[in-house]
Amino acid sequence: MMKQLVDKTGRDSRAENTGTSEAVLPGDLMTNRQRAQLVLVLGALIAIGPLTIDMYLPALPAITAGLQTTETAVQLTLTGTLVGLALGQLLVGPLSDVVGRRLPLLAGLAAHIVASVLCVFAPNIAVLGALRVLQGLGVAAATVVATAVVRDLFSGASFARIFSRLMLVMGLAPILAPTLGSGLLRWTEWRGVFAALAVLGALLIVVAALQLPETLAVARRRHGGVAATLRDYRGLLNDRAFVGLVLVAGLAMAALFAYVSGSSFVLQDQYGLDEQQFGLAFGAGAVGLIGGTQFNVRLLRRYTPQQILVSALIAGTAAGLLLVVFAATGFGGLGTLLASLWLVLAAAGLALPNAPALAMSRHSEAAGTAAALLGAVQFGVGALSAPLAGLFGTGSVPMAIVIAGGMAAALAVMVLVVPRATLGAVDPDLAVAVH
């Protein structure tokens, strides 16, 4: 039934192409059950990214000892994954606008499976780091295609609502990943984590092949080869509001990844938590992130995405500054540190669905390319934040400074770079409250 809806509306004129706001999008014709099914499938696909990033976090100290390397070198394997995610999306996004969504998705998942298997046999940290880049390239396809599929089917505030639901599904990955990794480490070494990721990739490629229809009709695919792709990127980069919103999303993601990369060392080495306790503490932070995304759905009934985004960035910056104070002074111990982290993650949960929704609503004619640039900046900036936190040590203060800096920089970009006047014209759905 979902495929029939996509095929039917894929031949219709869309709102952005006709200059009206009445054209029917495929998502408008879906029942609640069909939307729930779509969210589950796309959420599972997006979740492979956080699982690939987070599942081995409890094993970072074990990898450091097992491969006889340094903590900074091990953190760079996380950076490698984020670099692969960023570069892969720049390639896969335009490709998915040309050949459709399914083929790049299935090819990327296959690459992830191969890389995960090879990680099991990595002899040293250099090889492991290179394979983590390949893993990132593979899961990039799932990340960018899932976002583009949502834009194929939905627009404006509907996009923000569906994306918030997607973040609920993929938010389970950060909660479960360290716990799953910790459980695996109780009966196997760190290499077993990568074997599990290979199995997960195999399951997801079956789900994608059987459950996800092609959402980009042939008539709407891009033509012109490399020259057209470069024109698309140039058009996106010339849109000041789009670039600003992408940077906002990237800087908010940088705060998130500074927490992801530094929390294992801070909570286990500095505060003495074991692998299982770390998994629980990390999961509590993910609850804050998920809570923010789901509260966002309710807020969208009364406020516009841009209003929520600005408020979230202000709250996240304030919580980040509190985090720096608690980390530097030690006031309240682990409790206040975790509480302020939770507030930052909750604010990020409000910001992350709305910045992409505002950005993507500006360029439906090249949704794959726009999603690629958005994802590349998010994970690229995240890749820089991960080693930046470790460059000045693995304690709580460097991590807190990078987290607070990311949220403060996102707020500054939103206020100084994104023109408020252009946001009101992004999409009719974004200018009104959603009832």
Wavefront OBJ file of the C-alpha trace (Angstrom):
o trace
v 0.000 0.000 0.000
v 2.819 2.423 0.827
v 4.411 1.722 -2.550
v 1.128 2.479 -4.344
v 0.840 5.806 -2.577
v 4.383 6.747 -3.508
v 3.935 5.697 -7.136
v 0.664 7.604 -7.467
v 1.734 10.899 -5.965
v 5.210 10.677 -7.463
v 3.627 11.476 -10.836
v 1.647 14.425 -9.474
v 2.731 18.057 -9.462
v 4.278 18.948 -6.129
v 3.697 22.168 -4.236
v 7.211 23.432 -4.748
v 7.039 22.911 -8.514
v 3.644 24.531 -9.026
v 4.059 27.477 -6.687
v 1.047 26.432 -4.612
v 0.745 24.838 -1.228
v -2.193 22.544 -2.064
v -0.418 19.771 -3.967
v -0.757 16.405 -2.302
v 2.434 14.794 -1.057
v 2.656 11.009 -0.609
v 2.848 11.362 3.161
v -0.459 13.231 3.215
v -2.243 10.093 1.969
v -0.710 7.708 4.479
v -2.705 6.298 7.362
v -1.326 6.516 10.885
v -0.362 2.850 10.673
v 1.556 3.406 7.434
v 3.367 6.381 8.917
v 4.273 4.327 11.983
v 5.630 1.572 9.742
v 7.662 4.103 7.774
v 9.088 5.615 10.966
v 10.115 2.189 12.245
v 11.846 1.211 8.996
v 13.638 4.534 8.533
v 14.430 4.751 12.235
v 16.041 1.308 12.127
v 18.127 2.380 9.139
v 19.218 5.643 10.769
v 19.986 3.768 13.990
v 22.821 1.843 12.325
v 24.841 5.071 12.492
v 24.547 5.674 16.257
v 24.996 1.960 16.902
v 28.185 1.919 14.841
v 29.428 4.978 16.717
v 28.318 4.109 20.255
v 28.283 0.339 20.606
v 32.041 0.075 21.059
v 32.335 2.984 23.523
v 32.551 0.747 26.638
v 35.418 -1.088 24.909
v 37.594 2.004 24.304
v 39.807 1.386 27.371
v 40.063 -2.315 26.399
v 41.019 -1.407 22.816
v 43.661 0.989 24.150
v 45.217 -1.812 26.173
v 44.674 -4.579 23.624
v 46.259 -2.733 20.711
v 48.896 -1.107 22.956
v 48.072 2.419 21.900
v 46.987 5.735 23.449
v 43.578 7.031 24.448
v 43.868 9.842 21.896
v 44.612 7.352 19.108
v 41.580 5.287 20.061
v 39.376 8.392 20.067
v 40.571 9.031 16.507
v 38.872 5.783 15.447
v 35.613 7.520 16.383
v 36.724 10.514 14.353
v 37.369 8.176 11.427
v 33.790 6.937 11.558
v 32.445 10.493 11.579
v 34.719 11.490 8.677
v 33.426 8.518 6.698
v 29.858 9.522 7.496
v 30.501 13.094 6.345
v 32.288 12.236 3.087
v 29.965 9.363 2.281
v 26.911 11.576 2.472
v 28.409 14.098 0.046
v 28.734 11.259 -2.466
v 25.556 9.325 -1.753
v 23.218 12.331 -1.581
v 23.634 13.521 -5.181
v 23.788 9.889 -6.365
v 20.414 9.185 -4.747
v 18.937 12.198 -6.589
v 20.056 10.609 -9.871
v 19.459 6.848 -9.516
v 16.858 6.813 -6.724
v 17.041 6.025 -3.030
v 17.137 2.215 -2.849
v 20.305 1.321 -4.790
v 22.710 3.601 -2.846
v 21.107 2.470 0.407
v 21.614 -1.241 -0.262
v 25.170 -0.706 -1.530
v 26.075 1.312 1.563
v 24.733 -1.308 3.944
v 26.736 -3.975 2.104
v 29.914 -1.898 2.531
v 29.187 -1.538 6.236
v 28.861 -5.305 6.630
v 32.211 -5.915 4.927
v 33.980 -3.249 7.013
v 32.520 -4.624 10.254
v 33.760 -8.129 9.476
v 37.244 -6.807 8.722
v 37.282 -4.822 12.005
v 37.050 -8.128 13.857
v 40.506 -9.020 12.517
v 42.171 -5.576 12.755
v 45.821 -6.127 13.874
v 46.580 -2.573 15.014
v 45.033 0.813 15.655
v 45.913 2.170 12.190
v 44.032 -0.598 10.409
v 41.111 -0.303 12.807
v 40.943 3.444 12.178
v 40.917 2.954 8.400
v 38.172 0.343 8.634
v 36.130 2.646 10.837
v 36.253 5.214 8.012
v 34.874 2.541 5.667
v 32.154 1.739 8.208
v 31.210 5.406 8.247
v 31.077 5.522 4.445
v 28.697 2.572 4.494
v 26.260 3.885 7.087
v 26.294 7.313 5.410
v 23.976 5.858 2.789
v 21.406 4.890 5.401
v 21.579 8.311 7.064
v 21.234 10.482 3.976
v 18.719 8.265 2.171
v 16.418 8.114 5.204
v 16.402 11.922 5.463
v 15.798 12.300 1.721
v 12.938 9.778 1.850
v 11.227 11.838 4.559
v 11.587 14.944 2.381
v 10.200 13.026 -0.619
v 7.072 12.266 1.368
v 6.607 15.214 3.755
v 7.154 18.956 3.996
v 7.455 21.720 6.576
v 6.090 21.073 10.042
v 5.004 17.577 8.931
v 8.662 16.914 8.164
v 9.629 18.176 11.637
v 7.036 15.935 13.310
v 8.095 12.827 11.398
v 11.756 13.639 11.998
v 11.044 13.956 15.712
v 9.439 10.513 15.647
v 12.470 9.211 13.784
v 14.688 10.564 16.525
v 12.606 8.635 19.047
v 13.324 5.407 17.190
v 16.979 6.125 16.529
v 17.287 7.566 20.034
v 16.919 4.045 21.333
v 20.258 3.270 19.683
v 22.362 5.484 22.001
v 20.500 4.018 24.975
v 20.912 0.419 23.895
v 24.313 0.613 22.190
v 26.612 0.996 25.228
v 24.461 -1.437 27.183
v 24.623 -3.967 24.354
v 28.352 -3.374 24.047
v 28.804 -3.827 27.783
v 26.806 -7.056 27.668
v 28.898 -8.399 24.825
v 32.098 -7.537 26.674
v 31.025 -9.771 29.559
v 31.559 -12.879 27.435
v 33.714 -11.735 24.526
v 36.480 -9.227 23.814
v 36.066 -5.954 21.976
v 36.277 -7.634 18.560
v 32.932 -9.289 19.263
v 31.259 -5.867 19.149
v 32.169 -5.525 15.480
v 30.939 -9.042 14.736
v 27.581 -8.009 16.203
v 27.529 -4.893 13.989
v 28.076 -7.098 10.936
v 25.085 -9.238 11.897
v 22.964 -6.128 12.457
v 23.929 -4.777 9.040
v 22.864 -8.055 7.431
v 19.451 -7.842 9.107
v 18.943 -4.240 8.027
v 19.795 -4.877 4.395
v 17.020 -7.482 4.332
v 14.566 -5.039 5.962
v 15.459 -2.305 3.466
v 15.132 -4.614 0.484
v 11.708 -5.895 1.542
v 10.039 -2.969 3.304
v 11.235 0.316 1.796
v 9.799 1.279 -1.606
v 11.444 3.698 -4.002
v 10.186 7.203 -3.102
v 11.829 9.234 -5.880
v 9.855 8.922 -9.101
v 11.886 8.702 -12.307
v 10.390 11.972 -13.532
v 11.768 13.805 -10.518
v 15.342 12.491 -10.719
v 18.231 14.827 -11.437
v 20.194 14.788 -14.681
v 23.381 16.401 -15.916
v 26.097 14.408 -14.170
v 28.899 16.010 -12.174
v 28.216 19.499 -13.546
v 24.611 19.399 -12.315
v 25.743 18.122 -8.921
v 28.209 20.992 -8.586
v 25.468 23.444 -9.563
v 23.215 21.984 -6.884
v 25.912 22.355 -4.249
v 26.662 25.899 -5.399
v 22.983 26.802 -5.161
v 22.772 25.386 -1.663
v 25.916 27.179 -0.523
v 24.627 30.476 -1.936
v 21.531 30.223 0.258
v 22.589 32.050 3.421
v 19.667 30.791 5.501
v 20.269 27.179 4.458
v 23.991 27.393 5.238
v 23.293 29.000 8.593
v 20.758 26.341 9.569
v 23.133 23.580 8.488
v 25.857 25.102 10.661
v 23.427 25.307 13.582
v 22.618 21.608 13.192
v 26.326 20.780 12.875
v 27.363 22.719 15.969
v 24.564 21.185 18.028
v 25.736 17.778 16.818
v 29.309 18.722 17.786
v 28.174 19.186 21.385
v 26.528 15.771 21.233
v 29.608 14.025 19.838
v 31.924 15.699 22.338
v 29.806 13.955 24.975
v 29.853 10.672 23.033
v 33.626 10.635 22.577
v 34.563 11.859 26.045
v 31.987 10.267 28.327
v 33.560 6.801 28.374
v 36.870 8.106 29.746
v 35.272 10.678 32.074
v 32.734 8.350 33.631
v 34.895 5.214 33.763
v 38.383 6.587 34.412
v 37.633 9.781 36.357
v 34.533 8.700 38.270
v 35.268 4.969 38.467
v 32.107 3.560 36.854
v 32.403 0.025 35.482
v 31.290 -0.903 31.968
v 27.725 -1.754 33.011
v 27.325 1.398 35.133
v 28.634 3.465 32.253
v 26.042 1.951 29.956
v 23.273 2.970 32.363
v 24.627 6.518 32.807
v 25.043 6.964 29.068
v 21.527 5.666 28.512
v 20.149 8.215 30.986
v 21.635 10.968 28.837
v 20.010 9.483 25.761
v 16.666 9.602 27.596
v 17.121 13.379 27.829
v 17.800 13.571 24.095
v 14.749 11.467 23.271
v 12.566 13.380 25.712
v 13.463 16.604 23.930
v 12.587 15.219 20.503
v 9.195 13.976 21.656
v 8.353 17.138 23.570
v 9.126 18.918 20.318
v 6.155 17.174 18.671
v 3.822 18.698 21.272
v 5.447 22.119 21.030
v 4.930 22.168 17.249
v 1.186 22.328 17.892
v 1.611 25.829 19.324
v 4.944 27.215 18.113
v 6.869 27.378 14.855
v 10.076 25.348 14.384
v 12.192 28.517 14.379
v 10.767 29.635 17.732
v 11.477 26.264 19.287
v 14.960 26.175 17.782
v 16.030 29.543 19.181
v 14.634 28.734 22.643
v 16.367 25.341 22.658
v 19.722 26.877 21.763
v 19.414 29.449 24.543
v 18.562 26.731 27.069
v 21.342 24.458 25.794
v 23.931 27.218 26.071
v 22.886 28.016 29.650
v 23.021 24.324 30.615
v 26.412 23.994 28.930
v 27.830 26.846 30.977
v 26.530 25.176 34.148
v 28.247 21.982 33.025
v 31.578 23.812 32.731
v 31.173 25.249 36.231
v 30.341 21.865 37.775
v 33.184 20.123 35.927
v 35.744 22.775 36.924
v 34.731 23.064 40.576
v 33.602 19.517 41.269
v 30.558 20.950 43.035
v 27.983 18.243 43.649
v 30.192 15.501 42.212
v 28.885 13.102 39.581
v 25.241 13.989 40.245
v 25.423 17.626 39.133
v 27.642 16.687 36.180
v 25.095 14.163 34.894
v 22.159 16.504 35.569
v 23.674 19.356 33.548
v 24.625 16.931 30.771
v 21.021 15.725 30.721
v 19.766 19.294 30.279
v 22.167 19.934 27.386
v 21.077 16.737 25.653
v 17.390 17.587 26.166
v 17.980 20.987 24.545
v 19.808 19.273 21.674
v 16.789 16.984 21.302
v 14.642 20.069 20.699
v 17.105 21.702 18.307
v 18.124 18.783 16.111
v 14.735 18.039 14.479
v 13.908 21.696 13.776
v 17.153 22.916 12.216
v 17.061 20.174 9.508
v 13.320 20.736 8.962
v 13.853 24.436 8.318
v 16.869 23.788 6.095
v 15.401 20.916 4.058
v 12.130 22.738 3.402
v 14.055 25.256 1.334
v 15.321 22.802 -1.306
v 12.917 19.977 -2.120
v 14.118 19.964 -5.743
v 17.420 18.389 -4.642
v 16.491 16.693 -1.386
v 19.257 14.097 -1.569
v 21.967 16.687 -2.179
v 20.589 18.961 0.545
v 20.403 16.041 2.984
v 23.974 15.110 2.048
v 25.329 18.587 2.781
v 23.344 18.731 6.003
v 24.603 15.343 7.165
v 28.175 16.007 6.046
v 28.367 19.201 8.079
v 26.749 17.562 11.100
v 29.120 14.620 11.175
v 32.082 16.610 9.869
v 31.855 19.124 12.698
v 31.257 16.197 15.035
v 34.429 14.587 13.746
v 36.359 17.714 14.703
v 34.792 17.952 18.155
v 35.650 14.366 19.139
v 39.472 14.742 19.066
v 39.219 18.374 20.202
v 37.801 17.206 23.514
v 40.618 14.669 23.889
v 43.374 17.025 22.727
v 43.429 18.765 26.101
v 43.007 15.592 28.126
v 40.298 13.092 28.893
v 38.867 14.766 31.983
v 35.450 16.331 32.462
v 36.576 19.946 31.971
v 37.751 19.635 28.312
v 34.611 17.689 27.448
v 32.404 20.285 29.152
v 34.107 23.198 27.378
v 33.613 21.650 23.929
v 29.965 20.809 24.698
v 29.196 24.325 25.939
v 31.155 25.850 23.071
v 29.177 23.903 20.493
v 25.818 25.050 21.867
v 26.975 28.665 22.265
v 28.360 28.743 18.708
v 25.097 27.300 17.355
v 23.155 30.060 19.106
v 25.502 32.719 17.738
v 25.106 31.418 14.168
v 21.323 31.310 14.522
v 21.205 34.911 15.724
v 23.899 36.438 13.494
v 23.848 34.406 10.266
v 20.323 33.101 9.647
v 18.109 35.933 8.333
v 14.864 35.923 10.284
v 12.940 37.399 7.351
v 13.733 34.446 5.102
v 12.588 31.891 7.664
v 9.042 33.149 7.470
v 8.999 32.314 3.765
v 10.473 28.852 3.998
v 7.230 26.945 3.785
v 3.596 27.782 4.529
v 3.492 24.931 7.046
v 6.310 26.536 9.023
v 4.646 29.904 9.449
v 1.727 28.660 11.507
v 1.192 26.536 14.550
v 0.320 22.922 13.827
v -2.983 21.763 15.260
l 1 2 3 4 5 6 7 8 9 10 11 12 13 14 15 16 17 18 19 20 21 22 23 24 25 26 27 28 29 30 31 32 33 34 35 36 37 38 39 40 41 42 43 44 45 46 47 48 49 50 51 52 53 54 55 56 57 58 59 60 61 62 63 64 65 66 67 68 69 70 71 72 73 74 75 76 77 78 79 80 81 82 83 84 85 86 87 88 89 90 91 92 93 94 95 96 97 98 99 100 101 102 103 104 105 106 107 108 109 110 111 112 113 114 115 116 117 118 119 120 121 122 123 124 125 126 127 128 129 130 131 132 133 134 135 136 137 138 139 140 141 142 143 144 145 146 147 148 149 150 151 152 153 154 155 156 157 158 159 160 161 162 163 164 165 166 167 168 169 170 171 172 173 174 175 176 177 178 179 180 181 182 183 184 185 186 187 188 189 190 191 192 193 194 195 196 197 198 199 200 201 202 203 204 205 206 207 208 209 210 211 212 213 214 215 216 217 218 219 220 221 222 223 224 225 226 227 228 229 230 231 232 233 234 235 236 237 238 239 240 241 242 243 244 245 246 247 248 249 250 251 252 253 254 255 256 257 258 259 260 261 262 263 264 265 266 267 268 269 270 271 272 273 274 275 276 277 278 279 280 281 282 283 284 285 286 287 288 289 290 291 292 293 294 295 296 297 298 299 300 301 302 303 304 305 306 307 308 309 310 311 312 313 314 315 316 317 318 319 320 321 322 323 324 325 326 327 328 329 330 331 332 333 334 335 336 337 338 339 340 341 342 343 344 345 346 347 348 349 350 351 352 353 354 355 356 357 358 359 360 361 362 363 364 365 366 367 368 369 370 371 372 373 374 375 376 377 378 379 380 381 382 383 384 385 386 387 388 389 390 391 392 393 394 395 396 397 398 399 400 401 402 403 404 405 406 407 408 409 410 411 412 413 414 415 416 417 418 419 420 421 422 423 424 425 426 427 428 429 430 431 432 433 434 435
